[in-house]
Amino acid sequence: MARAIVMINTDVGKENEIFEKVLEIPEVKEVYMVYGIHDLIVIIEADTMEKLRNLITENIRRMDGVKSTLTSIVVMHKTK
C-alpha cells in the first residue's frame, strides 16, 4: 500500500470547492482544511506507487483552482 500526505494551495475562495472535489476521490482517506501555509491537507492511499502518483498528478494537481501541491510520501505508518 502506498500512502502520501498532499498539502494543497488553492486559488483564493476555492478552498471549499476543492475540499469537496478531493473527497470524491475514492483513494482519499482524510481531508483537512487548515490555516497556515497550505489550505488543505489530504491523506491518500493507493495499491501501488504508480497509481498514487497518477492520482496526485492527473486528478488533484489538474483540478481547477489548485494553485500548487507539496507531496510527502509516507515510508512508515503506525497508529495506536
C-alpha positions as CSV (number, residue, x, y, z in Angstrom):
1,M,0.0,0.0,0.0
2,A,1.4,3.4,-1.0
3,R,0.4,6.4,1.1
4,A,1.0,10.1,0.7
5,I,0.3,13.4,2.5
6,V,-0.6,16.1,0.0
7,M,-0.6,19.7,1.0
8,I,-2.6,21.9,-1.4
9,N,-2.7,25.6,-2.0
10,T,-5.8,26.8,-3.7
11,D,-6.8,30.0,-5.5
12,V,-8.4,32.4,-3.2
13,G,-12.0,31.4,-2.5
14,K,-11.7,27.9,-3.9
15,E,-10.9,26.1,-0.7
16,N,-14.4,24.7,-0.1
17,E,-14.9,23.6,-3.7
18,I,-11.5,21.8,-3.8
19,F,-12.2,20.2,-0.4
20,E,-15.5,18.7,-1.8
21,K,-13.9,17.6,-5.1
22,V,-11.0,15.9,-3.3
23,L,-13.4,14.0,-1.1
24,E,-15.0,12.4,-4.2
25,I,-11.7,10.5,-5.0
26,P,-12.1,7.0,-3.5
27,E,-8.5,6.7,-2.5
28,V,-8.6,9.8,-0.4
29,K,-8.8,8.8,3.3
30,E,-8.8,12.1,5.0
31,V,-9.1,15.8,4.1
32,Y,-8.4,18.7,6.4
33,M,-9.0,22.4,5.8
34,V,-6.2,24.3,7.6
35,Y,-4.9,27.7,8.3
36,G,-1.3,28.4,7.6
37,I,1.0,28.0,4.6
38,H,-1.4,25.4,2.9
39,D,-5.1,25.4,2.5
40,L,-5.8,21.7,2.5
41,I,-4.0,18.6,3.8
42,V,-5.0,15.3,2.1
43,I,-4.2,11.7,3.1
44,I,-4.3,9.4,0.1
45,E,-3.7,5.7,-0.3
46,A,-3.4,3.5,-3.4
47,D,-2.4,0.0,-4.2
48,T,0.8,1.0,-5.9
49,M,3.2,3.9,-6.1
50,E,2.4,4.4,-9.7
51,K,-1.4,4.6,-9.0
52,L,-0.6,7.1,-6.2
53,R,1.5,9.2,-8.5
54,N,-1.2,9.2,-11.2
55,L,-3.9,10.2,-8.7
56,I,-1.9,13.2,-7.5
57,T,-0.6,14.4,-10.8
58,E,-3.6,13.6,-13.0
59,N,-6.5,14.2,-10.6
60,I,-5.6,16.6,-7.8
61,R,-3.0,18.8,-9.5
62,R,-5.2,19.3,-12.5
63,M,-8.3,20.4,-10.6
64,D,-9.4,23.9,-11.5
65,G,-8.5,26.1,-8.5
66,V,-5.5,24.2,-7.3
67,K,-2.5,26.6,-7.3
68,S,0.2,24.2,-6.1
69,T,0.8,21.0,-4.1
70,L,3.5,19.6,-1.9
71,T,3.6,15.8,-1.5
72,S,5.3,13.8,1.2
73,I,5.4,10.0,0.5
74,V,4.9,8.0,3.7
75,V,7.6,5.5,4.4
76,M,6.4,4.3,7.8
77,H,3.0,4.5,9.4
78,K,1.7,3.3,12.8
79,T,-1.4,4.1,14.7
80,K,-2.2,3.5,18.4
